[in-house]
């Protein structure tokens, strides 16, 4: 992951995800923590995209929270990104490059979620009818066709 290629909102979401994992005493920061952070992010675009897909953001939040509660807990230690989260970020970077964007935005993270290989996020997306094609179309409706050219 290249921190200089992340938007401010993406950096904030990753930091919040780490905080969520720490407070919940989870050993790793997972895609579930990240999506909980993205859904709750003040001024974030993810709820708007989800809503434009016809999936209520509250339903996504409820499903993610239910899965987060199932994660095992540990005492002490540092929290690191899980293999699944690292793969999701790498997949997101691929979407960023394919779309001609210069920075990894929160939308790219959402675009990778339906294909999340850990199963948790892809399962939630499947249950709510969220597909990569739908997310990409909604991204264009909500943010416009222009590329992400700055970190703001």
Buried (B, 14 or more C-beta within 10 A) or exposed (E): BEEEBBBEBBEBBBEBBBBBBBEBBBBBBBBBBBBBBBBBBEEBBBBBBBBBBEBEBEEBBEBBEEBBEEBEEEEEEEBEBBEBBBBBBEBBBEBBEEBEBBBBBBBBBBBBBBBBEBEBBBBBBEEBEBBBEBBBBBBEEBBEEEBBEEBE
